[in-house]
């Protein structure tokens, strides 16, 4: 099975900033729905069916360009799941550009 990732662009200077941009809108929605947030909730917050916020990792590729991929080798992003995550990110509007691509073999 081929693994996919998202390539995103945004005005972020570090992986940490991009990670906050990825997580913050979903955490805010969670807090509105449940009234509170704890770090273990990251694995409960669904971005799209089969993908939780806690399974995604962010890596800086170059200035303002980041890769978002599954950090869980047991649950890689399929093309379908990656497209679902991309659509959710586009709705949140935190990144200037969001593309789905096959993940490069390391």
C-alpha angles and dihedrals in degrees: 000000000000118000121224135200140184123247109206134182126204145140094274124129099200144024088253093057092047090048090053089049089053096046107033100074092048092047090049090052090049092052091049090052100041105022096235145043133214126179093250088062088075088083091051099049106096116207093181130346109299096011123093126190091243093061096059125092131190126218125182111233097179138327109326092351121106139174118224113196141147112286089196112085089198091060111037120177112264118206090259093051092045090053089051091052090047091053091049091050092049090053090052091050096210096130128055094220133016123189132173116222138164108267115249117246110249 
